[in-house]
Amino acid sequence: MARQLGAGHTPRPLHSFFVGLGGALLMAALFTDFMYFSNALMQWANFSAWLITSGLVLALIAAIVLVLDFVLGRAGLISWPDFGLLAVAAILSIVNVFIHTRDGWTSVVPSGITVSAIVAILLLVAGLRGWCVTGPKMPAQGDNA
């Protein structure tokens, strides 16, 4: 008997893709901060500011897609520890982008690289947990899964 296309398939939330992309950019800022710390070429500090800003833009897109996941019924309940982890990383990244607007050496050393390291550790934990802030979607009553 032919099976209907998509029948029995639970759609996956889309927000985790954007969370992962933004997280990768924010973690890459730690590398560029370290490069600036090791050789003092100002362009590395500029790269850090660009990476952090781009990561925050993708975090905003991920938040919008998370809302769409809920509206379209693609997401389950929010996992508050995962959501809190990513929210703290985003708030620290906003602080970090302001730190990176300083002039010269103080744009990275010591506070910029420290905040980048904390954000990278938080995002590493989030990555190991799957970049997703929602749990599995519960099947509706009457669904034969």
C-alpha positions in Angstrom: 0.0 0.0 0.0 1.3 3.4 -0.9 2.3 5.7 2.0 1.4 9.4 1.8 4.5 11.6 1.4 5.5 13.0 4.8 3.1 10.7 6.7 4.6 9.6 10.1 7.4 12.1 9.7 7.8 14.6 12.6 9.2 17.9 11.2 12.4 19.1 12.8 12.7 22.6 14.2 14.6 24.9 12.0 16.0 27.3 14.6 18.9 24.9 15.6 20.5 25.5 12.2 20.7 29.2 12.8 21.7 28.8 16.4 24.6 26.6 15.3 25.8 29.1 12.6 25.7 32.0 15.0 27.4 30.0 17.6 30.2 29.1 15.2 30.8 32.8 14.4 30.8 33.7 18.1 33.3 31.0 18.9 35.5 32.0 16.0 35.8 35.4 17.7 37.9 33.8 20.4 40.4 32.7 17.8 40.7 36.2 16.3 41.0 37.7 19.7 43.8 35.3 20.5 45.5 36.3 17.2 45.3 40.0 18.1 46.7 39.2 21.5 49.6 37.4 20.0 50.7 39.8 17.3 48.8 43.2 17.9 47.7 43.6 14.2 44.5 45.7 14.5 42.8 43.9 11.7 42.4 40.8 14.0 40.4 43.0 16.4 38.3 44.2 13.5 37.6 40.6 12.5 36.5 39.8 16.0 34.0 42.7 16.0 32.7 41.6 12.7 32.3 38.0 13.8 30.6 38.9 17.0 28.2 41.3 15.2 27.4 38.6 12.5 26.9 36.0 15.3 24.4 38.3 17.0 22.5 38.9 13.8 22.2 35.1 13.3 21.1 34.8 16.9 18.3 37.3 16.1 17.3 35.3 13.1 17.4 32.1 15.2 15.0 33.8 17.7 12.6 34.7 14.9 12.8 31.2 13.4 12.2 29.7 16.9 8.9 31.7 17.1 8.0 30.4 13.6 8.8 26.9 14.7 6.3 27.3 17.5 3.6 28.9 15.3 4.0 26.1 12.7 4.0 23.4 15.3 7.5 22.2 14.6 8.8 22.7 18.1 8.1 21.1 21.4 8.4 22.6 24.8 11.3 24.9 25.6 14.2 23.4 27.4 14.9 26.2 29.8 18.5 25.2 30.7 19.4 25.2 27.0 17.5 28.5 26.4 19.2 30.1 29.4 22.6 29.0 28.2 22.1 30.5 24.8 20.5 33.7 26.3 23.4 34.3 28.6 25.9 33.7 25.7 23.9 36.3 23.6 23.8 38.9 26.4 27.5 38.4 27.0 28.1 38.8 23.2 26.2 42.1 23.2 28.5 43.3 26.0 31.5 41.9 24.1 30.7 43.8 20.9 30.7 47.0 22.9 34.0 46.1 24.4 35.4 45.5 20.9 34.5 49.1 19.9 37.2 50.5 22.1 40.4 51.8 20.6 43.5 49.7 20.2 44.8 47.2 22.7 42.0 47.6 25.2 39.4 46.5 22.6 40.5 42.9 23.1 42.9 42.7 26.1 42.1 41.7 28.8 38.3 42.0 28.9 37.4 41.3 25.3 39.3 38.0 25.1 38.0 37.0 28.5 34.3 37.5 27.5 35.0 35.7 24.2 36.4 32.8 26.1 33.4 32.6 28.4 31.0 32.8 25.4 32.9 30.1 23.6 32.7 27.8 26.6 29.0 28.4 26.9 28.4 27.8 23.2 30.6 24.7 23.3 28.3 23.2 25.9 25.3 24.3 23.9 26.8 22.6 20.8 27.3 19.4 22.7 23.7 19.5 23.8 22.5 19.9 20.1 22.0 23.6 19.5 18.3 23.2 20.1 16.3 25.0 22.7 13.2 22.9 22.4 12.5 19.3 23.5 10.9 16.7 21.3 7.4 17.5 20.0 4.8 15.6 21.8 2.4 13.7 19.4 -1.1 14.9 19.4 -3.8 12.6 20.8 -5.1 10.4 18.1 -1.8 10.4 16.1 -0.5 6.9 15.3 3.3 7.3 15.5 
